[in-house]
Amino acid sequence: MDQTLVSGGMQGTTGRRMERLIEGFARAVEPIRSTAISTDTAGLVAGEISLPVRDGAVPAYRAYPEKGTGLPVVLVVQEIFGVHEHIKDVCRRLAKLGYFAITVELYARQGDVSKMSEPPEIFSRVVNHVPDSQVMSDLDAAVVHARGTGVCDASRLAVTGFCWGGRITWTYCVHNPAVRAGVAWYGRLVAPAFAALQPAYPVDLAANLKVPVLGLYGEADAGIPVEHVEKMRAALAAAGNTTSEIVLYKDAPHAFYADYRPSYRREAAEDGWQRMRDWFARHGV
């Protein structure tokens, strides 16, 4: 679940830059549930790439239809577990719908979370050391890459993210007003007590949000209480924002879309996926 335990500087990180993506699922999410969805690559161009960024290159994964041009672009933002098999599969699911989907390993400089077995270790050693400024820049680089492929219409740009990536979705939609639509899946809305490298959280950014964002949250999320969801709704209302919405699923826990985990709730997940598709279509993506 999305949380911040400690932060500050680069001390305590793994000290090893990731050069390749995780193969399979991250250790922290094992054993994998039988409900895990696996999307094939038939009719797709799909695989890992090295993405040029401002200080070198980081690994990323992209998937898109073999045929067609002018494809709309969706940035897919990882959970705390990095770009493992589930996030890659989300890209393939979107590609099957006609999107150019790309996800970037946003922890690449800070370390490899794939072998870490517990979320607190992932946070203290890696996640808490990832600056929002770095994340925004890397996502910008993914847009540049998409634009340069010759198969995309990067003006039709959307972003979606899960858990840690849900908060990043809200943040990126403020950072890049060229985004047409965002869908945030259970991302933290209110800042924890100490988050020096992640200074702005959605409730703080609501007044600056111009991009329509759909938030998908669970009523039974222990880490993101309903109180925080209501604070975000109030912040949007106070800003006069009538284009963003938040859906709260009754009895759904955190990570209800994560089909490979015990938290998966099929009904909420399928409804959220359809809402995301409709949201993108409504806003021209």
C-alpha positions in Angstrom: 0.0 0.0 0.0 1.1 3.6 -0.7 2.8 5.2 2.3 5.9 7.1 3.2 7.9 5.9 6.2 11.1 7.9 6.2 12.7 10.2 3.7 15.7 12.4 3.0 18.7 12.4 0.8 20.1 9.3 -0.9 21.3 7.5 2.2 20.0 4.1 2.7 19.3 3.3 -1.0 20.5 0.2 -2.7 23.1 2.2 -4.5 22.7 0.2 -7.7 21.2 1.8 -10.8 18.7 -0.5 -12.6 19.6 -1.2 -16.2 16.9 -3.8 -17.0 13.3 -4.2 -15.9 12.1 -6.8 -13.4 11.4 -10.2 -15.0 8.1 -11.6 -13.7 6.6 -10.3 -10.5 8.4 -8.5 -7.6 9.2 -10.7 -4.7 7.2 -8.6 -2.3 3.9 -9.6 -4.0 4.5 -13.3 -4.1 2.7 -15.8 -4.0 0.9 -14.7 -7.1 -2.9 -15.3 -7.1 -4.6 -17.5 -9.7 -6.7 -14.5 -10.6 -3.7 -12.8 -12.3 -4.5 -11.7 -15.8 -2.0 -12.4 -18.6 -2.4 -10.5 -21.9 -0.6 -11.9 -24.9 1.3 -9.9 -27.5 -0.5 -11.1 -30.6 -1.0 -8.1 -32.9 1.3 -5.9 -30.8 4.7 -4.5 -30.7 5.7 -5.0 -27.1 8.9 -5.1 -25.1 11.5 -3.3 -23.0 13.4 -0.3 -24.3 16.2 2.0 -23.0 14.6 5.4 -22.6 16.9 8.5 -23.0 16.4 10.8 -20.0 18.2 14.0 -18.8 21.0 12.1 -17.1 21.4 9.1 -19.3 18.9 6.3 -19.8 16.4 4.3 -17.8 14.6 1.1 -18.7 11.0 1.3 -19.8 8.3 -0.9 -21.4 6.0 0.0 -24.3 3.2 -1.8 -26.1 1.2 -0.7 -29.1 -0.7 -2.2 -32.1 1.4 -3.5 -35.0 -0.8 -1.7 -37.4 -2.0 1.9 -37.4 -0.7 5.4 -36.9 -1.8 8.4 -35.0 -2.2 6.3 -31.8 -3.2 8.0 -28.6 -0.6 7.8 -25.8 -1.1 6.5 -22.3 1.6 6.9 -19.6 1.2 4.0 -17.1 2.8 4.8 -13.7 4.0 1.9 -11.6 3.0 0.8 -8.1 5.7 0.8 -5.3 6.9 -2.6 -6.7 8.4 -1.1 -9.8 7.7 -2.1 -13.4 7.0 -5.7 -12.9 4.8 -8.1 -14.8 1.4 -6.6 -13.7 2.3 -3.1 -14.9 3.6 -4.5 -18.2 0.4 -6.4 -18.6 -1.6 -3.2 -18.1 0.3 -1.7 -21.0 -0.6 -4.7 -23.2 -4.2 -4.4 -22.2 -4.2 -0.8 -23.3 -2.4 -1.6 -26.5 -5.1 -4.2 -27.4 -7.5 -1.2 -27.1 -5.5 0.8 -29.7 -3.2 2.8 -27.4 0.5 3.4 -27.4 1.1 2.5 -23.7 4.5 3.2 -22.0 5.7 2.7 -18.5 9.0 3.9 -17.1 11.1 2.4 -14.3 11.0 5.5 -12.2 13.2 4.1 -9.4 16.0 3.1 -11.7 18.6 5.5 -10.2 17.7 4.7 -6.6 17.8 1.0 -6.8 16.1 -2.3 -7.6 13.0 -3.2 -5.5 12.4 -6.5 -7.3 14.3 -8.6 -4.7 13.0 -6.9 -1.6 10.4 -8.9 0.2 8.6 -6.3 2.4 7.0 -2.9 1.6 8.7 -1.1 4.5 12.1 -2.0 3.1 11.1 -0.9 -0.4 10.0 2.5 1.0 13.0 3.1 3.3 15.7 2.0 0.9 14.3 3.2 -2.5 10.8 4.9 -2.8 11.4 7.6 -0.2 14.5 8.7 -2.1 12.8 9.3 -5.4 12.2 13.0 -6.0 9.0 14.1 -7.7 11.1 16.4 -9.9 12.9 13.3 -11.3 9.6 11.5 -11.9 8.1 14.4 -13.8 11.2 14.7 -16.0 11.2 10.9 -16.8 7.5 11.0 -17.7 8.2 14.0 -20.0 10.9 11.9 -21.6 8.4 9.1 -22.3 6.2 11.6 -24.1 9.1 12.8 -26.2 9.9 9.2 -27.0 6.3 8.5 -28.1 6.2 11.6 -30.2 9.4 10.4 -32.0 8.2 7.0 -32.9 6.2 8.1 -35.9 3.1 6.0 -34.9 1.7 8.3 -32.2 -0.4 11.4 -31.9 1.2 12.6 -28.7 -1.3 15.5 -28.4 -3.8 12.8 -27.5 -2.1 12.1 -24.2 -3.4 10.5 -21.0 -1.9 9.2 -17.8 -3.0 6.5 -15.4 -1.2 5.1 -12.3 -1.7 2.7 -9.4 -1.0 3.1 -5.7 2.2 5.2 -5.7 1.5 5.9 -9.3 -2.0 7.1 -8.4 -0.6 10.1 -6.6 1.9 10.6 -9.4 -1.0 10.7 -11.9 -2.6 13.7 -10.0 0.9 15.4 -9.8 1.7 14.9 -13.4 -1.6 16.3 -14.6 -0.6 19.5 -12.8 2.9 19.4 -14.1 1.9 18.9 -17.7 -1.4 20.7 -18.7 -1.1 19.2 -22.2 -2.4 15.9 -20.8 -6.0 15.5 -21.9 -7.1 13.1 -19.1 -5.8 11.3 -16.0 -7.1 8.3 -14.1 -5.7 7.8 -10.6 -6.2 4.4 -9.0 -6.1 4.7 -5.2 -3.1 7.2 -5.0 -2.4 8.9 -1.7 -4.1 12.3 -1.5 -2.8 13.8 1.7 0.9 14.2 2.6 2.3 12.0 5.3 4.2 13.7 8.2 7.5 13.8 6.4 7.9 13.7 2.6 10.7 16.1 1.7 11.3 14.8 -1.8 7.6 14.6 -2.6 6.6 18.1 -1.5 3.2 18.4 -3.2 0.2 16.1 -2.7 -3.1 16.2 -4.6 -5.0 18.2 -1.9 -2.3 20.8 -2.1 -2.4 20.8 -5.9 -6.1 20.9 -6.5 -6.2 24.7 -7.1 -3.7 24.3 -9.9 -5.3 21.3 -11.6 -6.5 22.0 -15.1 -6.6 18.5 -16.5 -9.7 16.4 -15.9 -8.8 13.6 -13.5 -10.9 10.6 -12.5 -10.0 9.2 -9.1 -10.8 5.5 -8.3 -10.7 4.7 -4.6 -11.8 2.0 -2.2 -14.0 2.7 0.9 -12.1 0.0 2.8 -8.6 1.3 2.0 -6.7 1.3 5.3 -4.0 3.7 4.0 -6.3 6.2 2.3 -9.3 6.8 4.5 -12.6 8.1 3.3 -11.8 11.3 5.2 -8.9 11.9 2.8 -11.1 11.3 -0.2 -13.6 13.8 1.1 -10.8 16.3 1.7 -9.8 16.0 -2.0 -13.4 16.4 -3.1 -13.6 19.5 -1.0 -10.4 20.9 -2.3 -11.6 20.4 -5.9 -14.9 22.1 -5.1 -13.1 25.0 -3.4 -11.0 25.4 -6.6 -14.2 25.5 -8.7 -13.0 22.3 -10.5 -16.0 20.7 -12.0 -14.2 18.5 -14.6 -12.6 16.0 -12.1 -14.4 13.3 -10.3 -13.8 10.7 -7.6 -15.5 7.3 -7.4 -15.5 5.5 -4.1 -16.1 1.8 -4.2 -18.0 0.3 -1.3 -16.0 -2.3 0.7 -13.1 -2.2 -1.8 -9.6 -2.2 -0.2 -6.4 -0.7 -1.4 -5.1 -2.2 -4.7 -8.5 -3.5 -5.7 -7.4 -3.6 -9.4 -4.3 -5.7 -8.6 -5.6 -9.0 -10.0 -2.4 -10.9 -8.8 -2.9 -10.0 -5.1 -5.5 -10.9 -2.4 -6.8 -7.3 -2.5 -8.3 -7.9 -6.0 -12.0 -7.2 -6.2 -13.2 -8.2 -9.7 -16.4 -6.1 -9.8 -14.7 -2.9 -8.7 -11.7 -3.5 -11.0 -13.8 -4.2 -14.1 -16.1 -1.2 -13.4 -13.0 1.0 -12.8 -11.4 -0.2 -16.1 -14.6 0.6 -18.0 -14.8 4.0 -16.4 -11.2 4.7 -17.3 -11.9 3.8 -21.0 -15.0 6.0 -21.0 -13.1 8.9 -19.4 -10.3 8.7 -22.0 -12.8 8.6 -24.8 -14.8 11.5 -23.4 -11.7 13.6 -23.3 -10.4 12.7 -26.8 -7.8 10.1 -26.0 
